[in-house]
Amino acid sequence: MYNPQLDTFLRMADAGSFNKAAEDAYITPTAVIKQINLLEARIQNTLSSIVRIP
């Protein structure tokens, strides 16, 4: 099953920043942040506590 929020998170983890992930996905950095916030709400945890992005 495809999860766009998870896909955005993986792009961000690979890219290392919101801006680079947004550029790779052809969306705005604000949209990346919104997708991450939706994913965090869904898993009821902050992703910064799970993974550290350099």
N, C-alpha and C positions, 0 to 999 in steps of 0.2 A: 504494500500500500504506500502510495506517495504522500509525503508530508512536506508541504512547502516551507514550513517553519524550520523543520530539521534540515532541509536542503540549504536554506539560508545560513543556518548555524554552521553547517559543514563548510560552506563557502567562506564564511568569516574565519573559521579556524584555519583553513588552508591559506587564505590570503593574509591573515594576521591583523586585519583592521576592518572596521566598518566601511570605510571609504573604498578600499580595494575590493571588498566583497560586493559592494554596490556597483562598482564599475564592471566587475566580471559578470554580474547578473543583469546589467542594463536597467538598474533601478536606482532610486536615490538613497543616500545614507539614512535618511529618515525612515524610509520603507524597511531597510535592514533592521534598524532599531525596533520598529514596530513588530516585525516578524519575531525577533528575539524575545521581546516582551510577551508576545502571544505564546511562544513556546515555554517560557518560564512560568506563565500562568497555568498552562496545561499540565506541566510536571510539578507544579507547586514548589518550585525551588529556583534559586538563582543559578544561572549557568556559571557565573564567576566563582561560585563555591565548588563547582564540579571540575571546571577546566580553566586553566590560566592561559590567556591569549597574550603572546609577547608584544 
